[in-house]
Amino acid sequence: MAGGLFNIKLEGNGLIAMTTHYDPLTLKVTPDEPVITDPNATVAWSGNLTPEFKTDISLKTFFGRGSGDSIQMKFQGEGFVVVQPFEEVYFQGAS
């Protein structure tokens, strides 16, 4: 997440264009089936959804023994989430 996490809200009539690494996947969110995504792969979501950030940080995380991502986005309600099958990971270069 060193690249930053930001969002922009678009309203009104018209079309938008998004670019992703590889073909994006659109996941349906329903009240009975929430969707949990990796923030580095999440591209967009419908405006009626608000992500809730979940963390899973434990002692195993610090020793590299964790099983999965430490931060995830959880979407609940009615709508959709667009993800790309690629994680945007940014590394800071040495100066």
N, C-alpha and C positions, 0 to 999 in steps of 0.2 A: 504494500500500500504506500510505498515511498513516493509513487507517482502522484498521489493525491486522489481523493474521492470527491467528486462534485456532481451536481445535477442541475438541469435546466428544465423549467416547466414551459411547455408549449401549449397554447390555447388557440381556439378559433378553427376556421375552415381551411382546408388545404392539404398538402402532402408534405412529408418530410423524407429525407434520405439519410440512412445510417450506413456506415461501413463497419464491417466486422472481419475478424480473422476466420476464414472458412464460413460455411453456411450457418446462419443463426438458427437457434431453436426457440420456438414460442411455447411456453409452458402455461397451461390453463390453471388458474387459481380459483378454488371454490371454498365456501365456508367449511366444508367437510374435509377438504384436501389442501392444506397450506403448502407453499413451496419454499424450500430453503436453498439458497444459492451462495456461491462464492462471490464476494464483492469484486474480485479481479476478473470474473467472467461475465458479470451482470452488465447488460447494455442498456436496457430500458424496461419500464413497466407502465401499466395503465394508471392514469391519474387518480383513480379512486383508491389505489393501494398505497399504503405507507409502510416502508420497510422498518423492521425492528431488528436492531443489531444484536446478535447473540455471540457471546464469547465463551470459549472453553479453554481457559488457561490454567494449567496445573504445573506441578513440579516436573512432570514428564515433558512438558513443552520446553522447559529450559534446557533439558538434556537431550533434546532432539528425538525423544521417544514417543512423541504424541502421535495419535492416529487420525490425521486429517487436519483441516484448517482450523486455526484458532478463532477466527472471526468469520461469521456467516450472516447473511441477510435472510430474514424470515418474512414472507408475504402472506397475509391472511385476508380473507374477504372474497370478493368477486372481481375477476379481471384476468390479466395475463402478465407474464414476465418474459422478456427476451434475453437469452443468454447466448454467448458464443462458446464453441468448444475449444477455447484457448484462454489461458489466464494471462492477463496483462500484468507482467511483473517487471518492475523497474529497479535497476541497480544504480547506486550512486558510484560514479567513477572516482578514482583516486585523484587528488589534485597535484 
